[in-house]
Every structure is written in C-alpha cells, then in structure tokens.
Amino acid sequence: METTPVQGPLNLTPEALARESAQMQAKLGAAFETLRSVGDYDYGASAREEVWRDGKVVLYRFRGDKESTARVPLLICYALVNRPYMVDLQSDKSIVRGLLERGEDVYILDWGYADRSDRFLELEDYIERFLGGAVDYLRRANGLDSINLLGICQGGAFSLCYAALNPQKVRNLVTMVTPVDFHTGDNMLANWARGVDVDLFVDTLGNVPADLMNLSYLMLKPWRLFVQKYVGLVDILDDRQALEDFLRMEKWIFDSPDQAGEAFRQFVKQFYQANGFVNGGVRIGPREVDLQNLTMPVLNVFAQQDHLVPPAASQALGGLAGTDDYSELSFRGGHIGIYVSGRAQKEVPSSIHDWLAKRSKT
C-alpha cells in the first residue's frame, strides 16, 4: 500500500530536505577549493596619483582611460567614519570610473587614519584646513576662482559648511546621502546620539574607537547585518567572483578609522543633538554656518531606502539653501547601494555629469 509523504508546515518533504542537505554539502565542499583560489580582492578600479598633502590627509587625482574634457575639477569629500574607496570599489562598482568615462576631472580627499596625535583636531581643521586646503590647491593648479564639490554622507555635511562659509570658492555643489535635518522621526541613529553624554564619552575615551562606531551601525539592522548576510554567504561559497566581491565589501565595512575625539564631540553636539543646520548655531571656528549662503547651484542626491540618512533628513536642504538653482535626484536603493548597485552605475554618474555639464561655463 502506497503512502503519501508527510509534509510539514513549510511543505518540506523528506526528499526535499535530503536534496537541500546534499546541495549544502556540495557547496561547503566546493568552498575549500574556492577559498584556496581566491585572489587579491584589494579595492580600487581607477589609477590615481597624490597631488597634495597636509599631514595624514592626502588629495588624489584619478586617472581614467582617456583625458578629461571637464574645464572644472570635481573634488569628492567623503565621511570620516569609513574609507573613501567605496566610491571606487571595483571595476564594475565605481562611481568614480563612471564620472571619468564621461570626461570629469575627479579628485578625492583621503582623511587617513586618526591616531592619538589627532585627539584635539576640531571641525575647523577638517573643514577649513584640510578640505579648504585641497580646494585652494585645485583653484591654484587650474587657475580658477572656484571648483565643483561633491560631498558624501558626513562629507556632505562638511561640504555644506565649507560652501556656506566660502561660497565664492565652490562653483557647483553636489551632496549625496547627506544628513541635513538630524531630528526626523525615522532617523534611529540620530535618536540614539541625542541621548549620549558626548562630553563624558570623549573625555573618557579620547579618540572614538572604530570598532565601537562599527558596532553602532551594525546594531541598526542586527538581524540583517549579523546573521542573514552570513547565512546567505553559503550560497556563493562555490562562486569565486561572488566571494571576492563579498570579501571586498567586508573589508571596506571593517576598515574604519578611529574618530578624532574633539571633532567627534563637536559634530555630535552641533548636528545630532542641536540639529544646527535647521535650528542654526553651527560654528566652524569663529564663524557661524548659514545655509542661506549657499548661492551656487546645488544637486541633492538621496536614497529612498536609506536607513542611515532617511530621505526626509536629506531633502530638508531644499528649504534651507539660499540658491535659486536647487535640484534633487531620488535614487531607488539604500545607503550603500547608491555606490555599488548596478542601477547606481547607470544612473548616478550620468546624472551628476549631465547636471554639471548644463552649468559649466565656457
């Protein structure tokens, strides 16, 4: 007499479970060979050269396969909390390469790794001395009064400050996944930061350890970033290219510099806690930042599924900037996808280039 296989609540038969178990064993078996054959998964798709330096902070110029046709250089200012090579991670995941292919003359500021000697660096050092120094170098080297500036995440907040304080030196300003209103209801990271005794925090630790910062970001999505991601890794253990891509991304995530204590204190107090862009009162050295001084054209790029910088936090810029030429680009993706997804490679460099081209002065 025939019997019908018993199925569980997930409709899994013993035969299906056996097949899945065999597939899992095959992937795990192949993983040993794949891991042995994994090559160099270092970052970087584009050649670059150092053109200016101030201590640990280095300005690099990217070199594409063809000469730049842009008359005005584009300087990328990244955040302090991660390394800037995310914008040039690998050949098929590189915002920089996309910009170079369209003729842009692209530079990036590398903040380096803060150590105890940087403990008392302030926001004024990062914004006026380092970012300002790079801008002034590019102005001199190109014989220009102003350049184009692309600020990303925290680097976007720095760029807003710099451009508002020095509007005559920034021709066009692009911000990407940049927080402006730090008190939107859906900003979990900002809600956490508002409850931190940052004076006690910095006075106790000095510089802020990178591992502590990383843990904070991972805890925003603990299931996805602590468990689900690594369970999914099993599916690619027999795919060398996919595994190298995964390891390259993991390297970037955990390659985080410590944060200079005094600058961290000032940033948390003025932005996360006081919401200074919206409420006023942001001071960089002796001067106060007023976003009404952003009189240059502004393109604000934000990600619709961004859990670190929710769209509303970024879109607040439209009501605060003093420019008559304000544009937004809404990207369907998340905070990391805006750099590395296939859609980003098609949409982001071309949108930035086309926007700049319309505003170029001959």
Backbone torsions as a table, in degrees:
resi	resn	phi	psi	omega
1	MET	NA	130.6	-178.8
2	GLU	-80.4	145.5	176.8
3	THR	-119.5	147.9	177.5
4	THR	-85.4	130.0	179.7
5	PRO	-57.3	139.3	178.9
6	VAL	-78.3	130.6	178.4
7	GLN	-110.9	140.5	177.8
8	GLY	-82.8	-173.7	-178.7
9	PRO	-64.0	-20.7	177.4
10	LEU	-97.2	12.3	-179.8
11	ASN	59.3	37.3	178.6
12	LEU	-99.9	119.7	176.3
13	THR	-89.2	161.3	175.4
14	PRO	-55.9	-36.1	179.9
15	GLU	-65.9	-42.2	179.9
16	ALA	-64.7	-40.9	178.0
17	LEU	-63.1	-38.6	179.3
18	ALA	-65.2	-42.3	178.6
19	ARG	-62.8	-43.1	-179.4
20	GLU	-65.0	-39.1	178.5
21	SER	-63.9	-39.9	179.1
22	ALA	-66.1	-41.3	178.2
23	GLN	-62.7	-41.0	179.0
24	MET	-62.9	-43.8	179.1
25	GLN	-63.1	-38.2	179.6
26	ALA	-64.6	-42.3	179.3
27	LYS	-66.1	-42.5	178.9
28	LEU	-64.8	-36.9	177.3
29	GLY	-65.7	-41.5	179.5
30	ALA	-69.2	-23.9	-176.1
31	ALA	-61.6	-36.0	-178.7
32	PHE	-61.7	-43.4	179.0
33	GLU	-69.6	-40.5	-179.7
34	THR	-62.6	-46.5	-178.6
35	LEU	-63.4	-35.3	178.0
36	ARG	-67.5	-30.8	-174.3
37	SER	-96.0	-3.4	-179.2
38	VAL	-61.1	128.5	-178.4
39	GLY	-87.9	-159.2	-179.9
40	ASP	-73.2	117.1	179.5
41	TYR	-106.1	37.7	177.2
42	ASP	-66.3	164.3	-176.2
43	TYR	-93.1	169.6	171.6
44	GLY	105.7	119.0	178.3
45	ALA	-106.7	-18.9	-171.0
46	SER	-120.9	140.7	174.5
47	ALA	-65.5	147.3	179.5
48	ARG	-148.1	159.2	178.5
49	GLU	-138.7	144.0	176.6
50	GLU	-73.6	132.3	179.9
51	VAL	-123.1	-13.9	-178.5
52	TRP	-161.5	149.4	-178.6
53	ARG	-149.9	144.3	169.5
54	ASP	-137.3	97.5	-176.6
55	GLY	64.5	-125.0	-179.9
56	LYS	-78.0	-17.9	-173.6
57	VAL	-85.1	126.1	-174.8
58	VAL	-125.1	137.7	172.7
59	LEU	-101.6	123.6	179.1
60	TYR	-110.7	145.0	170.2
61	ARG	-107.4	129.0	177.5
62	PHE	-83.5	145.2	177.9
63	ARG	-117.2	121.3	177.9
64	GLY	-92.8	-174.3	-180.0
65	ASP	-76.1	-15.0	178.4
66	LYS	-135.6	162.2	-178.8
67	GLU	-68.5	146.6	178.1
68	SER	-67.5	143.1	174.6
69	THR	-108.1	-4.9	-178.6
70	ALA	-75.0	139.2	178.4
71	ARG	-82.5	-23.5	-175.3
72	VAL	-120.2	125.9	179.9
73	PRO	-67.6	152.6	178.0
74	LEU	-113.7	116.8	-179.5
75	LEU	-100.6	125.3	177.2
76	ILE	-95.7	126.3	176.3
77	CYS	-113.6	111.6	-176.1
78	TYR	-96.5	174.3	179.2
79	ALA	-73.7	163.3	175.8
80	LEU	-80.5	-24.6	-166.8
81	VAL	-81.2	-15.8	175.6
82	ASN	-137.6	166.2	-179.3
83	ARG	-78.5	145.6	-172.0
84	PRO	-76.1	-4.4	-176.3
85	TYR	-71.4	-0.5	173.4
86	MET	-58.4	-30.0	-178.3
87	VAL	-79.9	-3.0	179.2
88	ASP	-145.7	49.3	-167.8
89	LEU	-67.4	-49.4	-179.7
90	GLN	-158.2	171.4	-167.7
91	SER	-58.8	-36.2	-178.8
92	ASP	-98.4	6.9	178.4
93	LYS	-139.2	70.4	-174.1
94	SER	-145.9	107.4	172.6
95	ILE	-63.0	-37.0	179.6
96	VAL	-60.9	-48.0	-179.0
97	ARG	-60.2	-40.0	178.3
98	GLY	-62.1	-38.2	178.3
99	LEU	-70.3	-41.0	178.6
100	LEU	-62.7	-41.2	-179.6
101	GLU	-62.9	-23.4	179.7
102	ARG	-95.8	8.2	172.5
103	GLY	94.4	4.4	179.7
104	GLU	-72.7	148.6	176.1
105	ASP	-99.2	100.5	-164.4
106	VAL	-106.9	132.4	176.0
107	TYR	-126.5	157.0	176.8
108	ILE	-141.1	143.9	178.4
109	LEU	-98.0	121.7	178.8
110	ASP	-104.2	115.7	-175.2
111	TRP	-74.1	-16.6	-176.5
112	GLY	76.1	-162.1	-178.1
113	TYR	-114.8	117.2	178.9
114	ALA	-67.2	141.2	172.8
115	ASP	-129.8	-169.1	-173.7
116	ARG	-63.3	-23.7	178.1
117	SER	-70.5	-14.9	-179.2
118	ASP	-99.2	6.5	-173.4
119	ARG	-51.5	-36.2	-173.7
120	PHE	-106.0	15.0	171.3
121	LEU	-62.8	138.8	-178.9
122	GLU	-111.0	172.9	176.9
123	LEU	-58.6	-33.9	178.3
124	GLU	-60.9	-36.5	177.7
125	ASP	-63.5	-47.0	-177.3
126	TYR	-68.8	-39.7	-172.5
127	ILE	-87.9	-48.6	-176.7
128	GLU	-87.4	-42.2	-176.8
129	ARG	-78.2	-54.2	-174.8
130	PHE	-80.6	-58.4	178.3
131	LEU	-62.3	-44.9	178.9
132	GLY	-63.4	-37.0	177.9
133	GLY	-64.1	-40.8	178.2
134	ALA	-66.1	-42.0	177.8
135	VAL	-60.7	-46.0	-179.0
136	ASP	-64.5	-37.2	176.4
137	TYR	-60.8	-47.0	-178.1
138	LEU	-66.0	-35.9	176.9
139	ARG	-63.4	-45.7	179.7
140	ARG	-65.6	-46.8	-174.6
141	ALA	-64.4	-28.7	-177.0
142	ASN	-106.3	0.8	179.8
143	GLY	63.2	40.5	-175.6
144	LEU	-121.1	154.0	173.7
145	ASP	-81.5	-26.5	-174.8
146	SER	-150.7	158.5	179.7
147	ILE	-129.2	174.6	174.0
148	ASN	-92.5	139.9	-175.3
149	LEU	-127.4	129.2	176.8
150	LEU	-117.6	111.3	-180.0
151	GLY	-105.8	134.0	-175.0
152	ILE	-120.3	128.3	178.0
153	CYS	54.6	-125.7	177.7
154	GLN	-59.6	-33.1	175.2
155	GLY	-62.9	-26.7	173.9
156	GLY	-69.2	-39.5	175.9
157	ALA	-63.4	-41.4	175.7
158	PHE	-60.2	-42.6	-178.0
159	SER	-66.5	-37.3	176.0
160	LEU	-62.1	-44.2	178.0
161	CYS	-61.6	-48.9	-177.1
162	TYR	-62.2	-46.3	-177.6
163	ALA	-65.9	-35.9	178.6
164	ALA	-69.5	-32.9	179.6
165	LEU	-83.6	-24.8	-176.1
166	ASN	-134.9	57.9	-173.7
167	PRO	-61.9	-25.0	-178.4
168	GLN	-72.7	-13.3	-177.2
169	LYS	-101.2	-6.0	-178.5
170	VAL	-117.5	114.3	-177.4
171	ARG	-78.4	-49.7	177.3
172	ASN	-135.9	139.1	-177.6
173	LEU	-118.7	126.2	174.6
174	VAL	-116.8	127.9	173.8
175	THR	-114.7	140.9	-178.8
176	MET	-130.6	129.5	-177.2
177	VAL	39.2	53.0	-174.4
178	THR	-104.5	124.8	177.0
179	PRO	-74.3	133.6	176.9
180	VAL	-123.7	-51.8	172.7
181	ASP	-96.6	108.1	-175.7
182	PHE	-87.8	3.3	-177.1
183	HIS	-118.5	27.5	172.7
184	THR	-70.0	149.0	-173.3
185	GLY	-65.3	-24.2	-176.0
186	ASP	-95.2	11.5	-178.6
187	ASN	-96.9	90.1	-175.7
188	MET	-63.5	-40.9	-178.9
189	LEU	-62.0	-42.1	179.3
190	ALA	-66.5	-37.0	177.6
191	ASN	-62.5	-40.3	176.4
192	TRP	-63.6	-46.7	-173.6
193	ALA	-63.7	-29.4	-178.1
194	ARG	-66.6	-21.9	-179.3
195	GLY	-95.2	3.6	-176.6
196	VAL	-87.7	133.4	170.4
197	ASP	-81.1	86.7	-170.6
198	VAL	-69.6	-27.5	176.5
199	ASP	-64.7	-48.5	177.3
200	LEU	-62.5	-39.7	-178.8
201	PHE	-58.9	-53.3	-176.5
202	VAL	-74.0	-39.5	179.4
203	ASP	-62.4	-29.9	179.7
204	THR	-80.6	-45.2	-171.8
205	LEU	-93.4	-24.0	-170.5
206	GLY	77.0	-113.5	171.2
207	ASN	-72.8	152.7	-178.3
208	VAL	-90.8	120.5	-176.4
209	PRO	-62.4	139.9	179.9
210	ALA	-60.9	-39.1	-178.1
211	ASP	-62.7	-35.5	178.6
212	LEU	-67.9	-40.6	177.0
213	MET	-64.1	-44.4	180.0
214	ASN	-61.2	-41.4	179.3
215	LEU	-60.7	-39.2	179.1
216	SER	-61.2	-43.7	-179.6
217	TYR	-68.2	-40.2	-179.9
218	LEU	-65.2	-33.9	-178.1
219	MET	-71.8	-11.0	175.3
220	LEU	-68.7	-29.4	177.1
221	LYS	-137.7	68.0	-170.7
222	PRO	-62.2	-42.7	-177.9
223	TRP	-65.6	-46.0	-178.3
224	ARG	-66.3	-41.7	-170.3
225	LEU	-95.1	-19.1	178.0
226	PHE	-99.7	-28.2	-172.0
227	VAL	-122.0	-62.2	-170.4
228	GLN	-57.6	-41.4	-178.5
229	LYS	-60.3	-41.1	-176.2
230	TYR	-81.9	-26.6	171.1
231	VAL	-65.0	-42.4	178.7
232	GLY	-65.2	-21.4	179.1
233	LEU	-59.2	-30.2	-179.0
234	VAL	-57.6	-34.7	-176.6
235	ASP	-67.0	-18.9	-176.6
236	ILE	-115.3	10.8	-177.0
237	LEU	-65.0	-18.9	178.7
238	ASP	-103.1	12.9	-178.8
239	ASP	-119.9	102.4	-173.3
240	ARG	-59.4	-47.0	-177.2
241	GLN	-63.5	-44.2	179.7
242	ALA	-64.4	-37.0	179.2
243	LEU	-68.0	-40.8	177.1
244	GLU	-62.9	-40.3	177.3
245	ASP	-61.5	-41.7	179.1
246	PHE	-62.9	-46.7	-178.4
247	LEU	-66.7	-34.7	177.6
248	ARG	-63.7	-42.8	178.3
249	MET	-66.6	-40.6	177.3
250	GLU	-62.1	-38.8	178.4
251	LYS	-60.1	-44.5	-179.6
252	TRP	-64.4	-43.3	-176.7
253	ILE	-58.4	-41.4	-174.1
254	PHE	-100.3	3.6	174.4
255	ASP	-93.6	73.1	-173.7
256	SER	-116.7	133.2	177.1
257	PRO	-75.8	154.6	166.4
258	ASP	-64.0	158.8	-179.8
259	GLN	-102.9	130.2	176.5
260	ALA	-59.1	124.9	-168.7
261	GLY	-56.7	-49.0	-174.5
262	GLU	-67.7	-40.9	177.7
263	ALA	-64.4	-38.8	177.4
264	PHE	-61.9	-45.7	179.0
265	ARG	-56.8	-48.5	-177.9
266	GLN	-64.9	-40.5	-178.1
267	PHE	-66.4	-46.5	179.9
268	VAL	-62.5	-45.2	-177.9
269	LYS	-65.3	-47.5	-171.8
270	GLN	-79.9	-30.3	-174.7
271	PHE	-106.1	-59.5	-177.0
272	TYR	-68.0	-39.0	-174.7
273	GLN	-93.4	-45.3	-177.1
274	ALA	-91.9	-10.0	-179.1
275	ASN	51.1	52.9	-167.8
276	GLY	-64.2	-30.6	177.2
277	PHE	-62.5	-39.2	-177.8
278	VAL	-82.2	-45.2	-173.9
279	ASN	-91.6	-10.7	-176.2
280	GLY	84.9	166.9	175.9
281	GLY	103.5	-1.2	176.2
282	VAL	-69.8	124.5	179.6
283	ARG	-120.6	128.4	174.5
284	ILE	-113.0	101.9	-170.8
285	GLY	65.8	-133.5	-177.3
286	PRO	-84.1	-5.6	-171.9
287	ARG	-107.7	147.0	178.9
288	GLU	-97.8	139.4	-179.1
289	VAL	-86.2	129.2	175.2
290	ASP	-128.6	112.0	-176.9
291	LEU	-66.2	-11.9	173.3
292	GLN	-64.9	-18.3	178.1
293	ASN	-79.7	-1.4	175.3
294	LEU	-79.0	84.2	-176.9
295	THR	-96.4	-8.4	178.0
296	MET	-79.1	162.5	173.8
297	PRO	-58.3	140.8	-177.6
298	VAL	-129.5	128.6	170.8
299	LEU	-113.1	122.4	-178.1
300	ASN	-111.2	114.1	-178.2
301	VAL	-104.9	124.9	179.3
302	PHE	-134.0	160.8	-177.8
303	ALA	-107.7	132.7	-173.6
304	GLN	-67.6	-30.5	-178.4
305	GLN	-109.7	33.6	-177.3
306	ASP	-80.4	118.3	-180.0
307	HIS	-90.4	-14.6	177.9
308	LEU	-91.4	-40.2	177.1
309	VAL	-128.3	86.8	-178.7
310	PRO	-57.7	150.9	-177.0
311	PRO	-50.0	-43.6	-177.9
312	ALA	-62.4	-32.9	179.4
313	ALA	-65.7	-33.4	179.7
314	SER	-85.1	-41.9	-175.9
315	GLN	-65.7	-16.0	177.2
316	ALA	-58.0	-21.2	-179.5
317	LEU	-58.9	-33.9	-176.9
318	GLY	-59.4	-31.9	-179.6
319	GLY	-90.8	-3.1	-175.4
320	LEU	-113.7	-29.9	-177.7
321	ALA	-71.3	145.5	-177.7
322	GLY	-85.9	-3.3	-175.5
323	THR	-72.1	151.1	171.8
324	ASP	-91.8	-5.1	-177.9
325	ASP	-120.1	81.0	-179.1
326	TYR	-116.9	130.6	179.5
327	SER	-131.1	153.8	175.7
328	GLU	-125.1	146.5	171.2
329	LEU	-125.4	115.6	179.1
330	SER	-94.8	120.0	-178.2
331	PHE	-104.8	131.3	179.5
332	ARG	-83.4	95.1	-178.2
333	GLY	168.9	-168.1	-175.7
334	GLY	-110.0	-171.5	-173.8
335	HIS	-64.8	-33.8	178.5
336	ILE	-93.1	-34.8	-179.7
337	GLY	-59.1	-26.6	-178.6
338	ILE	-66.9	-14.9	175.6
339	TYR	-99.9	-38.9	-163.3
340	VAL	-116.4	-10.9	-177.7
341	SER	-73.4	158.8	176.8
342	GLY	-60.8	-39.0	178.7
343	ARG	-62.3	-40.2	-179.9
344	ALA	-62.0	-39.8	-179.2
345	GLN	-62.9	-31.2	-179.7
346	LYS	-82.1	-35.3	-169.1
347	GLU	-99.4	-43.3	-167.9
348	VAL	-71.9	-54.1	-179.4
349	PRO	-60.0	-41.8	-178.4
350	SER	-65.9	-39.0	180.0
351	SER	-65.7	-43.2	179.1
352	ILE	-65.1	-46.0	-179.5
353	HIS	-61.5	-46.9	-178.4
354	ASP	-62.8	-39.5	179.2
355	TRP	-64.6	-44.1	179.1
356	LEU	-66.0	-40.4	-177.1
357	ALA	-60.7	-38.1	179.7
358	LYS	-66.7	-20.3	-176.3
359	ARG	-111.2	9.0	179.8
360	SER	-75.3	145.7	-179.2
361	LYS	-110.2	126.0	-178.9
362	THR	-92.5	NA	NA
